[in-house]
């Protein structure tokens, strides 16, 4: 496939990298797995038994998990909808 100034296969590599990034993001959202921790891995506070039963594989206390959830996660990639080509149509 012709790619202008790019080397052969660069477009396919970018598509593959985008797919791998999205798969990694989806795996991370799947949630905790395995055995629950008895103490938070970040602050070492005890994790209540009811939380460990409700969320199998939990590793963080409520406060640390809330802090992580409130942080915005930057997603890389290309904004294809905002490109000039799509606006010209």
Secondary structure, 3 states (H helix, E strand, C coil): CCCCCCCCCHHHHHHHHHHHHHHHHHHHHCCCCCCCCCECCCCCCECCHHHHHHCCCCCCCHHHHHHHHHCCCCCCCCCHHHCHHHHHC
